[in-house]
Amino acid sequence: MKIRQISILIFTLSVAFSCRKYIQKETTDYKYFDRPKSDTISINKLKAITDEEYLQYGVRVAFVSENNDTIIPFGKYAYYGTDTLEFYANVIEHPNDSTYGRQIAIDRNQNVLFDIVMFDNGPEPFNNGLTRVLRNGKMGYANKFGQIVISCEYDYAKWFENGKAEVTYKAKEYFDLEEHKRVESDEWFEIDKKGKKLK
C-alpha cells in the first residue's frame, strides 16, 4: 500500500512540475533618465485630465498646470493611477487609439524614469518608502521622487519589509497551474534600504 501511495505522490509531483510555463525574459535596450539626487523640491504640480467621461485606467490622459496650461498633451499616454504629477507620473504608452505599450514612469519633461512593476492590476504601491521598478528587465528600487536609490541589477526583487528585502541575481519566473506568476531561485539574499547585502 505504501509503495502505491509513494508512486502516486511522485507521479503527481512530476506532473505539477512539468506543467510549469516558464516566462522568457525579454532583453531590451531602452534609455532612461536619472533624476538628480538633489531634485526633491516640488515645483508646480500637474493635474491629470482626460477627454473621456471618467479618469480611469487606460483612458487618454494629458497633464495641465494650475493655470490649465497643457504641459503634457494628449496623444502619447493613457492614465495609470497618477492624478497629480508632483515628481513623476505612472502612465501607459498610448500612441494611438488601438495600441497600448509599456507601463512607465515619466517626469514633467516626459523623460522615462523606469518601467513600472505591476501589482494587482495597477502600479505597485510603496513599501517602507520604496517601490520596485524595472530597467531593461532588471529590478531595483525607486523613492517617491522617482529617483533610483537601489540600482536595477537584480533578476528579481521582493518588497521591503522592516527595512530589508530579498533579492536574487538568478531567478526563473513561471505560471503555476492556476495561472499565477511565481518566482524561484536558489540564490536569494537580503539587502538593506541602501542596497547593502545583509549577513
Secondary structure, DSSP 8 states (H G I E B T S, - for coil): -HHHHHHHHHHHHHHHHHT-EE--------------TT-----S-EEEE-SSSS--TTSEEEEE-TT--EEEEEEEEEE-S-SEESS-EEEEE-SBTTB---EEEE-TT--EEEEE-EETTEE---BTTBEEEEETTEEEEE-TTS-EEEEEEESEE---BTTEEEEESS-EEEE-TTS-EEEE-S--EEEETTS-B--
